[in-house]
Amino acid sequence: MKVKRCKHAKKVVSFYKNNFGFREPFQIIVDGTFCQAALKGKINIKEQMPKYLCCAVQLVTTKCVLAELSSHAALHGANAIAKCFKTHNCSHSTFLPPADCLDSFIGPTNSKHYCVATQDCDLRHKFQERGGIPLFHIIRNTIVLEKPTESSQLLMNEISLGKVSPTLPEQMEITLDNNQPSSDTKRKRRRPLGPNPLSVKKKRLKKSVSVASGGILQKNKGRRLRLIRKKALQQLANDVMTEK
């Protein structure tokens, strides 16, 4: 079960890293409800959060959250846990409820790439509809990172389309190219090239005529030699007969 939780966390973390530009260490804003749930479940947030995400984290809170916890004596333990985290100045002149403080601190676009750890269902639902905000909550004494919502998927698609679409100067160049009149000159078609002379076999010369002529000459020469020999033999025979 622990392996599945870690795989799920790695998958969600890589989604926010690749699509929304989140980088380590992850800045996680913790409110009083999350600290109270961790106290009941005996969860050490500083130890468990980096192990669960398998990356460096920075736990932070706001002055409004600390003021809300310090005003209730029953939340003394949660207040002690929250004081261990880094306190961000939310620049509110008067202390706001933690939900309103976190909402205004993150802003509509979450440009500073904050994560939110809270048990407030209404606040989580608001951030789920906004998209692009990693959310943590505690279930059965375990920290859970919520999977990206549909709003986050749609926002991711819009960001990817913005990266792919041409910029304003590129759009102006495209419109200028389209408005230019087309030239009437036709392009010359290339003629089909012949075969590569290096790859073509050389033509063989016909030897039939030469062979035939050579054969005729050889036959004629043989006949002449035979006639000469015959005449020579006849001459010798006549000479012998005359001597006798």
TAVENDA-V665180 format. One record per backbone hydrogen bond with DSSP energy under -1.0 kcal/mol. NH is the residue of the N-H (numbers start at 0). CO is the residue of the C=O. Records with the same first field share a line. If there is no record, write none. Layout:
NH = CO ; CO
This chain:
4 = 0
5 = 1
6 = 2
7 = 3
8 = 4
9 = 5
10 = 6
11 = 7
12 = 8
13 = 9
14 = 10
15 = 11
16 = 12
17 = 13
18 = 14
19 = 15
21 = 15
25 = 55
27 = 57
28 = 114
29 = 59
30 = 116
34 = 30
35 = 31
36 = 32
37 = 33
38 = 34
39 = 35
40 = 36
42 = 37
47 = 43
48 = 44
50 = 46
51 = 47
52 = 48
53 = 49
57 = 25
59 = 27
60 = 85
65 = 61
66 = 62
67 = 63
68 = 64
69 = 65
70 = 66
71 = 68
75 = 72
78 = 74
79 = 75
80 = 76
81 = 77
82 = 78
83 = 80
84 = 81
85 = 58
87 = 60
100 = 96
101 = 97
102 = 98
103 = 99
104 = 100
105 = 101
106 = 102
112 = 109
114 = 26
115 = 133
116 = 28
117 = 135
123 = 119
124 = 120
125 = 121
126 = 122
127 = 123
128 = 124
129 = 125
130 = 126
135 = 115
136 = 143
138 = 141
143 = 136
145 = 134
152 = 148
153 = 149
154 = 150
155 = 151
156 = 152
157 = 153
158 = 154
159 = 155
160 = 156
161 = 157
162 = 158
163 = 159
164 = 160
170 = 166
171 = 167
172 = 168
173 = 169
174 = 170
175 = 171
176 = 172
177 = 173
178 = 174
179 = 175
210 = 206
211 = 207
212 = 208
213 = 209
214 = 210
215 = 211
216 = 212
217 = 213
218 = 214
219 = 215
220 = 216
221 = 217
222 = 218
223 = 219
224 = 220
225 = 221
226 = 222
227 = 223
228 = 224
229 = 225
230 = 226
231 = 227
232 = 228
233 = 229
234 = 230
235 = 231
236 = 232
237 = 233
238 = 234
239 = 235
240 = 236
241 = 237
242 = 238
243 = 239
